[in-house]
Amino acid sequence: MESYTVVRPEHLNHYGHLFGGCLLKWVDEIAWIAASRDNPGCRFVTVGMDRVEFHRGVDLGTVLRFVANASRRGRTSLTYDVSVYADDLETGSEEPIFSTRITFVRVDAQGRKTPLPTAVPSLV
C-alpha cells in the first residue's frame, strides 16, 4: 500500500524540521490501515517497531511517500515493512528517510489475542 502526506508547519519541531514522533505516528497509522485493509473485520493493535533510525531531517513542504508491505504472518500477529521517502517535486527524484518493521496483533472486543483468519494466498 502507498500513501502520501505533506509536511506542514504544525509537524515541525523548534529547529524547523519534522518531529520524529509525527513520522512514527504516520508510519503506525499507514501500516495499521494496510493490515486492516488486507484483513477485513480484524482488530489490530501495535506490538512494536523493530528499528527507529532517521536518515535525515525533513523540511517544511516536503511530500512524503509511505510504502507498507506485509512481510510475515503468524498465528495472531502480522508484520509489515514500511519505507518512507522524501519526494522532490522539482526534480521528480526521491530520497529514503526512514524504514522499519512494525508488528500488530489481532485482538477481540475484550482486547485478548485471537487467531488470524485463514491466510491470504499472497501473504503465505
ZAMARGU-4260 file (C-alpha; in steps of 0.2 Angstrom, whole numbers, plus 5000, padded with zeros to 4 digits):
<rodrens>
0) 5000/5000/5000 | 5006/5018/4996 | 5001/5034/5004 | 5007/5052/5004 | 5007/5067/5015
5) 5014/5084/5015 | 5024/5091/5030 | 5015/5106/5037 | 5020/5119/5050 | 5011/5110/5064
10) 5023/5095/5061 | 5039/5104/5064 | 5050/5105/5079 | 5058/5121/5086 | 5073/5118/5074
15) 5061/5119/5059 | 5062/5100/5055 | 5049/5086/5056 | 5046/5080/5073 | 5051/5062/5074
20) 5035/5057/5083 | 5025/5064/5069 | 5033/5052/5057 | 5032/5037/5069 | 5013/5041/5071
25) 5011/5041/5052 | 5021/5025/5050 | 5010/5017/5063 | 4994/5023/5055 | 4998/5018/5037
30) 5004/5001/5042 | 4988/4998/5053 | 4977/5004/5038 | 4987/4992/5026 | 4984/4977/5039
35) 4966/4981/5041 | 4963/4983/5023 | 4972/4966/5020 | 4962/4958/5034 | 4944/4965/5034
40) 4935/4963/5050 | 4950/4961/5061 | 4955/4972/5075 | 4974/4976/5076 | 4984/4984/5090
45) 5003/4989/5088 | 5015/4977/5097 | 5031/4986/5091 | 5043/4993/5079 | 5060/4985/5075
50) 5071/5000/5072 | 5069/5018/5074 | 5083/5027/5065 | 5080/5043/5055 | 5091/5045/5040
55) 5090/5064/5038 | 5079/5079/5043 | 5063/5083/5034 | 5059/5101/5030 | 5043/5111/5028
60) 5033/5107/5012 | 5041/5090/5009 | 5030/5077/5001 | 5032/5060/5010 | 5028/5044/5001
65) 5025/5029/5013 | 5026/5011/5007 | 5019/4997/5018 | 5020/4979/5013 | 5016/4963/5023
70) 5031/4953/5027 | 5026/4940/5040 | 5010/4932/5046 | 5009/4922/5062 | 4995/4914/5071
75) 4989/4930/5080 | 5001/4943/5073 | 5006/4952/5056 | 5022/4961/5052 | 5023/4975/5039
80) 5039/4983/5031 | 5037/5001/5030 | 5048/5013/5020 | 5047/5032/5019 | 5054/5043/5005
85) 5055/5062/5003 | 5049/5066/4986 | 5057/5081/4977 | 5043/5088/4966 | 5055/5099/4957
90) 5066/5085/4950 | 5055/5070/4952 | 5068/5061/4962 | 5066/5054/4980 | 5077/5050/4994
95) 5074/5037/5008 | 5072/5044/5025 | 5066/5030/5036 | 5062/5012/5036 | 5056/4999/5050
100) 5046/4984/5053 | 5030/4985/5063 | 5021/4971/5071 | 5002/4971/5075 | 4992/4958/5085
105) 4974/4954/5082 | 4963/4956/5097 | 4945/4953/5101 | 4932/4966/5108 | 4939/4962/5125
110) 4957/4965/5120 | 4963/4947/5120 | 4974/4940/5107 | 4964/4930/5094 | 4969/4920/5079
115) 4970/4927/5062 | 4958/4921/5049 | 4964/4909/5035 | 4980/4916/5027 | 4978/4926/5011
120) 4987/4917/4997 | 4998/4932/4993 | 5005/4933/5011 | 5009/4914/5013
</rodrens>
